Amino acid sequence: MDPKRNPNPRVFDPMRFINDHQTEFESATNPDENQRQNWIFGGGRRLCQGMHIAERSLFLAATRILWAFNIEKPIGPDGQAITPDIDDLVGGTTVQPNDFKVSITPRTEAKAEMIRKAWKHCEDEILDPVTKQWKKVPEGMKFGYVPPKVKT
């Protein structure tokens, strides 16, 4: 939010990152604090040990959402697009946008059907029907998992 580093910090402008090729880890450990683009994963001795997993997971999630869905402003009763108020924020130490309306629709029926089939497979084969947690640790995972006990 420092206007010296990012002119108009409240304006959506992905071009401000056009020449920044750092990973989150490289950014968080950059000795020049002015070259760090965020502090989400901490810094110094308090650096998140799983940041590389989080960065890759977020990338995969975002690209899959963009592959599958159109994300657009909803249309109001007057026929005009509803633009969220960029200054309508909630929180204290951390800040996030207040709830706002959005239109999320499948890009194609074929993609929608792929998503339905994948979710059905998860429900039938991978997730416990009550807890919605893994029935067992997926092959290749390097940690253990003990499903929670469910009261009956």
Backbone torsions as a table, in degrees:
resi	resn	phi	psi	omega
1	MET	NA	6.8	-179.9
2	ASP	-81.2	111.9	-177.6
3	PRO	-65.0	-15.7	175.8
4	LYS	-71.6	-34.5	179.3
5	ARG	-86.9	-40.1	-177.7
6	ASN	-131.2	97.9	177.4
7	PRO	-56.1	140.0	-177.5
8	ASN	53.6	61.6	-174.2
9	PRO	-63.1	-20.9	-179.3
10	ARG	-88.8	0.2	178.9
11	VAL	-95.9	133.2	176.6
12	PHE	-67.7	112.8	-178.1
13	ASP	-146.9	84.4	-179.1
14	PRO	-61.9	-18.4	-179.5
15	MET	-64.1	-18.8	179.2
16	ARG	-65.6	-16.0	179.8
17	PHE	-105.0	9.3	-172.3
18	ILE	-58.3	-35.6	-178.6
19	ASN	-106.1	12.5	177.9
20	ASP	-99.8	105.8	-176.8
21	HIS	-106.7	18.9	-179.9
22	GLN	-75.3	144.6	168.1
23	THR	-76.8	170.7	176.5
24	GLU	-59.9	-39.2	179.8
25	PHE	-63.7	-46.2	179.6
26	GLU	-62.7	-39.5	178.5
27	SER	-65.5	-46.3	-176.7
28	ALA	-67.6	-26.9	-177.6
29	THR	-104.4	4.8	179.4
30	ASN	-63.4	124.1	-178.9
31	PRO	-64.6	-19.7	176.9
32	ASP	-93.5	101.5	-177.1
33	GLU	-55.5	-26.7	-179.8
34	ASN	-71.2	-12.9	178.3
35	GLN	-97.8	-0.9	177.3
36	ARG	-84.0	126.8	-178.1
37	GLN	-87.6	-18.8	174.7
38	ASN	-161.2	169.5	-179.4
39	TRP	-122.9	22.3	-175.4
40	ILE	-56.0	-40.3	-176.1
41	PHE	-97.6	20.1	175.8
42	GLY	82.9	-163.1	179.7
43	GLY	-166.4	160.9	178.5
44	GLY	61.3	-137.3	-178.7
45	ARG	-71.0	-14.2	-178.4
46	ARG	-98.4	22.4	-178.9
47	LEU	-70.2	134.3	-179.6
48	CYS	-63.8	124.9	-178.2
49	GLN	-75.3	-17.2	-178.9
50	GLY	-105.6	17.3	-174.7
51	MET	-60.9	-34.3	179.8
52	HIS	-66.5	-35.1	177.3
53	ILE	-69.9	-44.0	179.7
54	ALA	-62.3	-43.7	-178.9
55	GLU	-61.9	-45.9	-180.0
56	ARG	-67.5	-39.8	179.1
57	SER	-64.2	-43.0	178.5
58	LEU	-64.0	-40.4	178.2
59	PHE	-61.5	-47.5	179.7
60	LEU	-61.8	-44.2	-179.5
61	ALA	-63.3	-47.1	-178.0
62	ALA	-63.5	-44.1	-178.5
63	THR	-67.6	-35.3	178.1
64	ARG	-69.2	-38.7	176.5
65	ILE	-63.1	-45.6	-179.8
66	LEU	-66.8	-32.6	177.0
67	TRP	-65.5	-39.5	-170.0
68	ALA	-93.8	-27.5	-168.8
69	PHE	-127.9	148.6	165.2
70	ASN	-90.1	130.1	178.8
71	ILE	-118.2	113.1	-172.3
72	GLU	-136.6	163.1	173.0
73	LYS	-67.7	139.6	176.7
74	PRO	-73.8	160.4	178.8
75	ILE	-98.3	129.3	-179.8
76	GLY	-81.2	175.9	-179.2
77	PRO	-60.3	-24.0	179.9
78	ASP	-84.8	1.2	179.5
79	GLY	85.8	1.1	-178.9
80	GLN	-100.9	150.8	177.1
81	ALA	-65.9	139.5	178.7
82	ILE	-93.5	118.1	179.3
83	THR	-98.7	123.9	178.0
84	PRO	-63.1	149.9	176.5
85	ASP	-78.1	113.8	-176.2
86	ILE	-64.3	-19.3	-179.4
87	ASP	-97.8	4.2	178.7
88	ASP	-86.2	88.0	-174.3
89	LEU	-115.4	154.5	175.1
90	VAL	-130.2	158.9	177.8
91	GLY	120.4	-175.0	-179.5
92	GLY	-134.8	-90.9	178.2
93	THR	-62.9	-43.1	172.7
94	THR	-109.4	147.8	-174.9
95	VAL	-124.9	143.2	176.8
96	GLN	-145.1	163.4	177.5
97	PRO	-66.0	146.4	171.9
98	ASN	-67.6	163.6	178.3
99	ASP	-54.8	141.5	176.7
100	PHE	-147.3	158.6	-179.0
101	LYS	-82.1	146.9	177.3
102	VAL	-150.0	151.0	177.1
103	SER	-106.4	116.5	179.3
104	ILE	-120.5	115.5	-178.1
105	THR	-131.4	149.0	177.0
106	PRO	-61.8	142.5	178.6
107	ARG	-66.7	-37.5	177.6
108	THR	-145.5	161.7	176.4
109	GLU	-66.6	-33.4	179.0
110	ALA	-63.1	-41.0	178.0
111	LYS	-68.8	-38.5	178.2
112	ALA	-61.6	-41.4	179.9
113	GLU	-66.7	-38.8	176.7
114	MET	-60.5	-41.4	179.9
115	ILE	-66.6	-43.4	178.2
116	ARG	-60.7	-43.5	179.7
117	LYS	-65.0	-42.5	179.8
118	ALA	-63.9	-41.9	179.6
119	TRP	-66.6	-40.9	178.2
120	LYS	-60.8	-42.2	177.0
121	HIS	-60.1	-43.5	178.7
122	CYS	-61.5	-46.5	-179.8
123	GLU	-62.5	-41.3	-175.1
124	ASP	-80.5	-35.1	-169.3
125	GLU	-114.7	-28.9	-168.0
126	ILE	-110.5	-39.7	-172.5
127	LEU	-100.9	143.1	173.2
128	ASP	-67.8	133.3	-175.2
129	PRO	-64.5	-26.4	-178.1
130	VAL	-89.5	-52.2	-173.7
131	THR	-87.1	-18.5	-174.9
132	LYS	60.9	23.4	174.1
133	GLN	-100.2	165.5	178.1
134	TRP	-55.8	139.2	171.4
135	LYS	-71.6	-36.3	176.4
136	LYS	-150.6	161.4	179.9
137	VAL	-67.2	130.5	178.1
138	PRO	-60.0	148.9	179.3
139	GLU	-55.6	138.9	176.3
140	GLY	90.4	-10.0	179.1
141	MET	-73.0	144.4	-173.2
142	LYS	-98.1	11.1	178.9
143	PHE	-132.8	163.0	179.7
144	GLY	-92.4	165.0	178.9
145	TYR	-146.8	129.8	176.0
146	VAL	-114.6	114.3	-179.2
147	PRO	-59.8	143.5	178.6
148	PRO	-65.8	148.3	175.8
149	LYS	-76.1	134.8	-179.1
150	VAL	-106.5	127.8	177.3
151	LYS	-72.7	134.7	178.6
152	THR	-112.5	NA	NA
